[in-house]
């Protein structure tokens, strides 16, 4: 049993991707995205029905968005 748990644990962790954060005021918010001002840059981040939201999310609110990066497609030549 100990061997199985040691074998399964690294495999489960391999599927989890690193998380990142961006903090700033909300410029736009829709059901599918949020736009956050970070310095001089505007960060547009996709969201869906499974995105957890705590508090009152609206334009002007200061937020911290935790997100993950994943490839949508890759073309090798």
C-alpha positions, 0 to 999 in steps of 0.5 A: 500500500505504501508503494502504491501511494508513493507511485500515485502521488507524483503522477497526480502532481504532474497534472497540476500546472503552475498558477500565476497572479495578476492584481489591479482594477477591473476594466471589463467583465463578461461571462467569458472574460475579465480585463485587469489593468496592470501598470500600463498593460491590460490583461484579458483573461478567459473565464467560464462557469467554473471560475470561482469568484469571491466578493462583488466583481464589477468594473472598478473593483480591485481584484487578484486573479489566479490563472494557469497557462496552457497551450491551445495548439502547437505547430512544429516545423 
